[in-house]
Amino acid sequence: MLDLQEMIEKYQERFLKTFKEDYQRYLFKEIDFEEKLIGIVGARGVGKTTMLFQRLLDLKKARKKCLYLSLDYPFLSSINLSEFAFDFAEKGEEYLLLDEVHKYNDFASHLKMIYDLSDLKVLFTDSCAMSILNAKSDLSRRVSVFELEGLSLREFLELSYKKPFKTYTLQEILENHQDIIREFEIKNKDFEDYLRFGYYPFYFSKKNSYFESLLIRSI
């Protein structure tokens, strides 16, 4: 019979076989992933899980010992997260990627124990920064929290046209907006589409059911 880690690894490999998202959001380049405890927060659907899988793929390419764990898996509801992490670390594992930590009861206490009592580097996602910083266990001195926003206009255009666009500061936009518009070749329809569809990256994989998906995610 498979042990828990082997079972989780099998789920992980199934997800990785179908994972094809190679576009990296702006935040991916801003995080120092070698920090010991990192939290990525943001609304449902902005791409937090995608970032975890992209980081997981990078770690695997670098031959690092790592594991992705989604805490909304039904069979994980009764595990002791910190004990699992300690066993994981004792096997020489290095990185633990935790998705949906808010689904796990008293997650902050377990993250604090993992931080204090192991050498694991932990990257996790949550839907709200306040649930981390206001948790009864003091994570605020230990965790680096990054908020992933919805798509910017530049990112929306990059995904639409499948090519990179240069970033500009606010001052550059104010002073040179006409030149920038010509360089981007922005059409009125592009901006209208961005205002209507542009916040969530999953629009590009669910164009025909985008609004239905929005309703489901708001429930």
C-alpha positions in Angstrom: 0.0 0.0 0.0 1.3 3.5 -0.9 2.3 5.7 2.0 1.0 9.3 2.1 4.0 10.9 0.4 3.9 8.4 -2.4 0.2 9.1 -2.9 0.7 12.8 -3.0 3.6 12.5 -5.4 1.3 10.5 -7.7 -1.3 13.2 -7.7 1.5 15.8 -8.3 2.7 13.9 -11.3 -0.8 13.7 -12.8 -1.2 17.5 -12.5 2.3 18.1 -14.0 1.5 15.9 -17.0 -1.4 18.2 -18.0 0.2 21.5 -16.9 1.1 23.6 -19.9 1.1 27.2 -18.6 4.5 28.7 -19.4 3.5 32.4 -19.1 5.0 33.8 -15.9 3.1 36.6 -14.1 5.0 39.8 -13.0 5.3 38.6 -9.4 7.3 35.5 -10.3 10.3 37.6 -11.2 10.0 39.7 -8.0 10.1 37.0 -5.4 13.3 35.6 -3.9 12.2 32.0 -3.7 15.1 31.0 -1.5 13.6 32.7 1.5 12.5 30.2 4.1 8.8 31.0 4.3 6.9 32.8 1.5 3.2 33.4 1.2 1.4 34.3 -2.1 -2.0 35.8 -1.5 -4.7 37.0 -3.9 -8.2 36.5 -5.2 -9.4 33.1 -6.5 -8.4 32.7 -10.1 -5.5 35.2 -10.4 -3.0 32.4 -10.9 -1.6 31.5 -7.4 -1.7 27.7 -8.1 -0.1 28.3 -11.5 2.8 30.1 -9.9 3.3 27.2 -7.5 3.4 24.7 -10.3 5.9 26.9 -12.3 8.1 27.0 -9.2 7.7 23.3 -8.8 8.9 22.7 -12.4 11.9 25.0 -11.8 12.9 23.0 -8.7 12.5 19.7 -10.5 14.7 21.0 -13.4 17.3 21.9 -10.8 17.0 18.4 -9.3 15.8 19.8 -6.0 13.8 17.6 -3.6 10.4 19.1 -3.5 6.7 18.3 -3.1 3.5 20.1 -4.0 0.6 19.7 -1.5 -2.9 21.0 -2.0 -4.6 21.3 1.4 -8.1 21.0 -0.2 -7.5 17.3 -1.0 -10.1 15.4 1.0 -7.7 12.7 2.2 -5.5 15.3 3.8 -8.1 16.8 6.1 -7.0 14.6 9.0 -3.2 14.7 8.7 -1.0 16.5 11.1 0.7 19.0 8.7 3.7 19.8 10.9 4.4 16.2 11.6 4.2 15.4 7.9 6.6 18.2 7.2 9.1 17.0 9.8 9.0 13.5 8.4 9.4 15.0 4.9 12.5 17.0 6.1 14.1 14.0 7.8 14.1 12.2 4.4 16.4 15.0 3.1 13.6 16.9 1.3 14.1 20.6 0.8 11.1 22.4 -0.5 7.4 22.1 0.4 4.8 23.9 -1.7 1.4 24.3 0.0 -1.7 25.3 -1.9 -4.9 26.7 -0.2 -3.5 26.8 3.3 -6.6 28.5 4.6 -8.5 25.2 4.0 -6.4 23.6 6.8 -7.4 24.2 10.4 -5.0 26.3 12.5 -2.5 26.5 9.6 -0.6 29.3 11.1 0.5 27.3 14.1 1.8 24.5 11.8 3.6 26.9 9.6 5.3 28.5 12.6 6.4 25.0 13.9 7.7 24.1 10.4 9.6 27.4 10.2 11.1 27.1 13.7 11.9 23.4 13.8 13.0 22.4 10.4 15.2 23.5 7.5 12.4 23.2 4.9 11.7 26.1 2.6 8.0 26.6 2.4 6.0 28.4 -0.3 2.3 28.6 0.2 -0.8 30.3 -1.1 -3.7 31.8 0.7 -6.7 34.0 -0.4 -6.2 36.7 2.2 -3.1 38.4 3.7 -5.0 39.4 6.8 -5.7 35.7 7.7 -1.9 35.2 7.8 -0.9 38.4 9.6 -3.7 38.3 12.1 -3.3 34.6 12.9 -2.9 33.7 16.6 0.5 32.3 15.9 2.9 35.1 15.1 3.8 34.6 11.5 4.4 38.2 10.7 8.0 38.1 11.8 8.7 35.0 9.8 6.8 35.1 6.6 7.3 37.3 3.5 3.9 37.9 2.0 3.4 38.9 -1.7 0.0 39.8 -3.2 -0.7 38.6 -6.7 -3.1 41.0 -8.5 -5.2 40.4 -11.6 -3.7 41.0 -15.0 -2.4 44.4 -15.9 -3.1 45.7 -19.4 0.5 44.9 -20.4 0.0 41.2 -19.3 -3.3 41.0 -21.0 -1.7 42.2 -24.3 1.2 39.8 -23.9 -1.2 36.9 -23.5 -3.4 38.1 -26.3 -0.6 38.6 -28.8 1.8 36.0 -27.4 4.8 38.4 -27.4 6.5 40.5 -24.7 5.8 44.2 -24.1 8.1 46.6 -22.4 7.2 47.9 -18.9 7.0 51.7 -18.2 7.0 53.7 -15.0 4.1 56.0 -14.3 6.2 59.0 -15.0 7.2 57.6 -18.4 3.6 57.0 -19.2 2.5 60.5 -18.2 5.3 62.1 -20.3 5.3 59.8 -23.3 1.9 58.2 -23.5 1.4 58.9 -27.2 4.7 57.3 -28.2 4.0 54.3 -25.9 0.6 53.7 -27.4 2.1 53.7 -30.9 4.8 51.3 -29.7 2.2 48.9 -28.2 0.0 49.3 -31.2 -3.0 49.2 -28.9 -6.4 49.1 -30.6 -9.6 50.4 -29.1 -10.9 46.8 -29.0 -7.9 45.6 -27.1 -8.6 48.1 -24.3 -12.4 47.4 -24.4 -11.6 43.6 -24.1 -9.3 44.3 -21.2 -11.9 46.3 -19.3 -14.4 43.5 -19.9 -12.4 40.3 -19.6 -8.9 41.3 -18.4 -8.6 40.6 -14.7 -8.4 36.8 -14.6 -5.8 34.8 -16.6 -8.2 31.9 -17.0 -10.1 34.0 -19.6 -7.6 32.8 -22.2 -8.5 29.1 -21.6 -12.2 29.6 -21.0 -13.3 32.4 -23.4 -16.6 30.7 -24.2 -17.5 30.1 -20.5 -15.7 33.0 -18.9 -18.7 34.7 -17.2 -20.1 31.3 -16.1 -16.7 30.6 -14.5 -16.8 34.0 -12.7 -20.1 33.1 -11.2 -18.9 29.8 -10.0 -15.8 31.3 -8.4 -17.8 33.9 -6.6 -19.9 31.3 -4.8 
